[in-house]
Amino acid sequence: MQGKYHDYSGVEFFVMDARELHVFSDESFSLVIDKGCSDSIFCDAGLYESFHKMCSEVFRVLRPEGGTFAMISHAPPAARVPYLRCMPWAVDSCALPQSEEPTLYTLIRTTNEELLAHRVTGGEAHVRLHNSKDKNTIIQTDIKPGGEVINMTGKVLVTAPAETVLKMVMDAEDNDLDFDYYSEEDNDDD
């Protein structure tokens, strides 16, 4: 890249870990672009910690009130948005018109409550059920018609109608399984 763009003035290239952007000062960028880095992190065995570290670093280097993280991913909103909520930024997504159908996620560093409250269609978990014996097992539902189950390493994401989730809770109680039920509004720390 450095050789290809050597004619461009003011352009510098760095090779570093996206989870440790230590050479950059806080709030030093208006725009950060990711095309594939986050997808590769999701292939790592320690994906949750790694992705959170990357998001923390990107959030740190973005300027407040408008600094934007543009992330291009092959993952649909249901597989990315819950993880993008690890930072207090406004999140939105749109499908890109290409044959591979990647998704563009825009994350804006802001304190605007209206922007922060925006929910991404097909990407938000409205209800979570945690198995209290094993906090690593999460069942989430996005309240919409139909039902889709997506398995992820160490996690289970269930997208189903609210009635289906309530039936799952009742079935778990009938079988003496230990499930705690709460909505995201009840526990935003988790």
C-alpha positions in Angstrom: 0.0 0.0 0.0 2.8 2.4 0.9 4.4 1.8 -2.5 1.2 2.0 -4.4 0.2 5.4 -2.9 3.6 7.0 -2.5 2.5 10.0 -4.6 -0.2 11.0 -2.0 1.0 13.6 0.4 0.0 13.5 4.0 -0.8 9.7 3.9 0.9 7.5 6.4 0.6 3.7 6.7 0.8 1.8 9.9 0.8 -2.0 10.6 -0.6 -2.6 14.1 -3.1 -4.5 16.1 -6.6 -2.9 15.8 -7.1 -3.7 19.5 -4.1 -1.6 20.5 -4.1 1.7 18.6 -1.6 3.2 21.1 0.3 5.4 18.6 -2.9 7.5 18.1 -4.1 10.1 20.6 -7.6 10.2 22.0 -10.2 11.8 19.8 -7.8 12.2 16.9 -9.9 10.9 13.9 -13.2 11.9 12.3 -13.5 8.6 10.4 -12.3 5.1 10.9 -13.0 2.5 8.2 -13.0 -1.2 8.6 -13.4 -3.6 5.7 -13.0 -7.1 7.0 -10.9 -6.6 10.2 -13.9 -7.1 12.4 -15.0 -10.2 10.4 -11.5 -11.7 11.0 -11.7 -11.0 14.7 -15.0 -12.9 14.8 -13.0 -16.0 13.6 -10.8 -15.8 16.7 -11.4 -18.1 19.7 -11.3 -15.1 22.0 -13.7 -13.1 19.8 -15.7 -11.4 22.5 -12.8 -9.9 24.3 -10.9 -9.1 21.0 -13.9 -7.4 19.4 -14.6 -5.4 22.6 -11.0 -4.2 22.7 -11.1 -3.2 19.0 -14.4 -1.3 19.6 -12.9 0.4 22.7 -9.9 1.6 20.8 -11.9 2.8 17.8 -14.2 4.7 20.1 -11.3 6.2 22.0 -9.6 7.6 18.8 -12.9 8.9 17.3 -13.7 12.6 17.8 -16.7 13.2 20.0 -20.1 14.4 18.5 -19.8 13.0 15.0 -16.7 10.8 14.8 -17.7 7.9 12.6 -16.7 4.2 12.5 -17.7 2.7 9.1 -17.6 -1.0 9.3 -18.2 -3.2 6.2 -19.0 -6.8 7.2 -20.4 -10.0 5.6 -22.4 -10.6 8.8 -26.1 -9.7 9.0 -27.3 -7.2 11.7 -28.4 -10.0 14.1 -24.8 -11.3 14.2 -23.1 -7.9 14.7 -25.4 -5.3 16.3 -25.6 -6.9 19.8 -21.8 -6.8 19.9 -21.6 -3.2 18.6 -23.7 -2.1 21.5 -20.6 -2.5 23.8 -19.8 1.2 23.2 -22.2 4.2 23.6 -22.4 5.1 20.0 -25.3 5.4 17.6 -25.6 2.3 15.4 -27.2 1.9 12.0 -26.8 -0.5 9.1 -27.7 -0.9 5.4 -27.1 -3.6 2.9 -24.6 -2.6 0.2 -25.7 -3.2 -3.4 -23.1 -5.8 -4.4 -23.4 -9.5 -5.4 -21.8 -10.6 -2.0 -24.3 -8.5 -0.1 -22.1 -7.1 2.6 -23.5 -4.8 5.2 -22.3 -1.3 6.1 -22.5 -0.5 9.8 -22.2 3.2 10.7 -21.3 3.9 14.3 -21.3 7.5 15.4 -19.8 8.8 18.6 -22.4 11.1 20.1 -24.3 12.0 23.2 -27.5 12.7 21.3 -30.1 10.5 23.1 -32.3 10.2 20.0 -29.5 8.9 17.9 -28.3 6.5 20.7 -31.9 5.2 21.1 -32.2 4.2 17.4 -32.7 0.5 17.0 -31.5 -1.5 14.0 -34.2 -3.6 12.3 -33.3 -7.3 12.6 -30.3 -6.6 14.8 -31.6 -5.9 18.3 -32.2 -8.4 21.0 -35.3 -7.3 23.0 -35.4 -10.2 25.5 -32.6 -12.2 27.0 -32.8 -15.4 29.0 -29.7 -16.3 31.0 -29.0 -19.8 32.3 -28.0 -18.8 35.8 -25.7 -21.8 36.2 -23.7 -20.9 33.1 -23.6 -17.2 32.3 -21.9 -18.0 29.0 -25.1 -19.4 27.5 -27.4 -16.6 26.3 -30.7 -17.0 24.6 -31.8 -13.8 22.9 -35.0 -13.0 20.9 -35.8 -10.3 18.4 -39.5 -9.9 18.5 -40.6 -10.5 14.9 -42.6 -13.0 13.0 -41.0 -16.3 12.0 -38.1 -17.8 13.8 -34.4 -18.2 13.1 -31.8 -19.8 15.2 -28.1 -18.8 14.8 -25.4 -20.7 16.6 -22.3 -18.9 17.6 -19.2 -20.1 19.5 -20.1 -20.3 23.1 -23.4 -18.5 22.6 -26.8 -19.3 21.3 -28.8 -16.5 19.6 -32.5 -17.2 19.1 -34.6 -15.0 17.0 -38.2 -15.8 17.5 -41.6 -14.3 18.4 -42.2 -13.2 22.0 -44.8 -16.0 22.4 -42.1 -18.6 21.5 -39.7 -17.3 24.0 -42.3 -17.2 26.7 -43.1 -20.9 25.9 -39.4 -21.7 26.2 -39.3 -20.1 29.6 -42.4 -22.1 30.7 -40.9 -25.3 29.3 -37.6 -24.6 31.2 -39.5 -24.0 34.4 -41.5 -27.3 33.9 -38.3 -29.2 33.6 -36.8 -27.7 36.7 -34.0 -26.0 34.7 -32.6 -22.9 36.3 -33.4 -19.9 34.1 -33.6 -16.3 35.1 -35.7 -14.1 32.9 -35.3 -10.4 32.5 -35.5 -7.7 29.8 -32.5 -5.6 28.7 -34.2 -2.6 30.4 -34.0 -4.5 33.8 -30.2 -5.0 33.6 -28.2 -2.8 31.2 -24.9 -3.7 32.9 -24.8 -7.2 31.3 
